[in-house]
Amino acid sequence: MTEAIQLAISGATGRMGRVLQDLLRDETRFQLAAKLASDRNWRAAPALDVVVDFSAPAGFDAALAHCRQHGIALVSGTTGLDAAQRSAIADAAHAIPILCAANFSLGIAVLTRLLHDAAAILPGWDLEILEAHHAGKIDAPSGTALALGRAAAAARGQDFDAVASLSRARQAVPRQAGSIGFAALRAGDIVGEHTALLAAAGERLELTHRATDRAIFARGALAAAAWISGKPAGLYSLDDVLAYPGA
């Protein structure tokens, strides 16, 4: 019989952390070895195979440092990371296996592929990305919206940071050709909605994904955790997991 994967949850008291715990009660692939709510808990963390992180940027730093120090695989869905943290991920991937995704939904993975293709085929069309989440979500635009924008920019050979228009508040200039615009809504208990809108004179194309159950993200993260456990050091993506039979 295969030995259970020793797993820790970073951000265990958050929304996703609680959903993960609910799913793990019926899981045979994993043993929930630690539930961590802050960086102080890492001092007492047991031996682990993988950490699943849905915390905040500061909590992510602690999780990444612990995983790198102890040779533990890391799966993270924490959003709002800055350029220095993304650089730290790339550096740590030389030592441990890491999979970071702004969204662990299979539907979002397909949406990303579709947008990449559409942006490449329609390079002259305006592109706007709209997203909506629950009232308690802090970062805006969402990490998923930014990931969609980066996929579209890559398809068009653009520098994302140069073309991204993250906010038009108090701007007294018209839309710049070639830019990628973002709009964010925060209200009620919306789990997550993302729309990529491509528009030209006389027509528009809308690609939309709506999540109604937060468990889809947790299930995707656990599939990623099962897949990455035992993998060599490297930076992996959700695309690597999609072909995994247990996903």
N, C-alpha and C positions, 0 to 999 in steps of 0.2 A: 504494500500500500504506500502511495506517495505521501511523504511527510508534508504536513500543513505549512504553508508559507507564513512566516512570522511577520506580521504587519502592524505598523503604528499609524494612527491618524493624527496629523498635525492640524489644529483648528477643530478639535473634537466638539467644542461647545457651540460652534457656528451652525448655520442651516445645513450645509452640506455634510459637516461632520456628524450631525445627528442622523441624517439620512443614511450615511455609510454604516453607522452602527446598527441601524435597523436591518439593513440588508445582510450584514455580517452574521446576524443571529441564525440565518438559514444557510450560511455558506460553509462548505466543507473544504474548499481550497485553502482557506486562511485560518490562522489563529490570531485573534486580536490581542496583541501583546502589550500595547500601550495606547492610551488616549491622552493626547497632549494639547493643552489649551494655551500655553505660553512657553517662551524660551527657557524659563526657569525649570520646567519639567524635564528638559533633555538630560540634566545631570544624572537622573535616576532611570534613564531609558534602558531597557534590557537589550539583549542581542536581537538584532532584527535582520530580515531579508529585504524589506521594502518599506518606505514611508510614503503614505498618500497625504499630500498637503493641500488643504483648502483653508488657508489662514488669511493673513494680511501680509503686505510687503515686509514688515518687520519680522513677522513669524516665519516667513519664507526664508529670510536670511539665516535664522537659527536652524531651520530644518536642513537647508543646503549645507551649512557648515558641519552639522552633526553627521550627515550622510557621507560627506567627503572624508571626514576624519576617520570614520569607522568602516568605509567601504560598502555602504548600503545603497541600494537602488532607490531612486526618487521619482515619484509620479506627482506632478503638481498642476493644479488647476487654479492657483492663486493668480489674480489679475492685478493690474495697476503697477506692475514692475517697471522700474526705470531702466535707462540705458546701462548703468553700471551693474545692475542686477542681471540683465540679459548677458552682459559680458562675463559675469561671474559664472553663469550657467554654462556658457561655451567653454570656459576654462576648466570647470569641474568635470565636464563630460570627457575630458582626457583621462580622468581617474575612475569615474563611476558611471553606470548607465543612468540616463536621465530622460524622462519624457515629460515635456511641458505642453499643455494645451489650454487655450482660453475657453474651450468648450469640448466636452467629451461626448457630445451627441453624435450618433451616426448620421442623422439628418443634416447637421451642420457641416460635417465632413463632406457630404455630397454637395451641399450648397456651395461650399468653398470651391470645389472642383468646377461646378457649373459656372460660378462667377468668373473664375480664372479663364475659362474658355470664352465666355461671353465678352469679357473685357478685351481679350485679344482679338476676337473677331470684329468687335465694334469699337475700335480705338478712338474714334472721333466723337462718340456719344458721351454726354454728361453722365457722371456717376455720383449718386448720392446713397449713403448708407444710413438707414434709420433703425434705431433699436429702442426697446422698452423693457424695463425691469421693475421689480418691486420698490416700494418707497424707501426701503432701508439700504439699497445698494449705493455705495459711495462713489466708486470710480465711474467716470463718464468721459468719453464714450466707453462702452464696455470693451473688455479685452477681446471678445469675439468680434465685435464690430471692427476693431483695429486690425485683427487678424484677417478679416475679409478684405479690408482696404489694402493691406500689404500684399495679399494674394493677387488682387486686381492690378496693383501698381507693378508687381513683378511681371505679370502677363504683358503689360504694356511697356516694359523696359524703363519704368520710371523710378526715381528716388522717392520712396514713400514720404519721408519727412519733408521733402520739398513741395509735394503736391497736396498733402493732407490739409484740409481746412476743418479744424476740430471745433471751431465756434465762429459764428458770424455776429455775435453780439456786438452792437455798437459799430459794426463795420459799415462804412458809407461808400462801398465800392461794389460793382456788380460781380457776379460769379466769374471767376477766372477760368478760361478754357484749359482743359486738361487736369483741373483740380479734382480731388475726391472729397466731397462734403460729408459731414456727419451731423446727425441730430439724435438727441437722447431724451427719452421720457422716463420719469420715475413716478410710479403711482401704485397704490394698493398692493396686491400680492402677485403681480404679474411675474411669472417664472422666467420668461425670456422670449422676446420676439425680435427677429432681425429681418430686414428687407433691404435688398440691393436693388436700386432703381436706376436703370439706364434709359436715357431719354435723348431723342433727336427730334427734329422738326416733324410733327405729324404723327409720331408714334413713341411708345415707351414699352420697356420690358421690365417686369417686376419679378424678382426671385425672393420668396418669403419662406421662413421657417418659424414655426411657433411651438414652443414647449409648454406643456400643461402639467407636467409632473417632474419635480426635481429629481426623482429617482433615476431618470434616464441618464443624468450626468454621473451619478454615483455608480450605476451599473457599468458605464463606460470606463470610469476610473478603475474599477476593480478588474475589468478585463485587461486594462493596460498593466495593472500591477501583477496579474498572473503572467502576462506575456513577458514583462521585462525582468522578472525575477530570474537570476542566473545568467542574464545576458552580459556580454562583455561591455566595457566602458564605451560610451558613445552618446550622441544626442539623437534621440529617436522622436518620431511623430506619431500621431494617431493613425496616419495612413499605414504605418508599419503594423498596427494592431488589427486593422480591418480584415486582413486575411486570416487572422487567428481563429481557429474553429470554436473557441470558447467565448468569442466576443458577443 
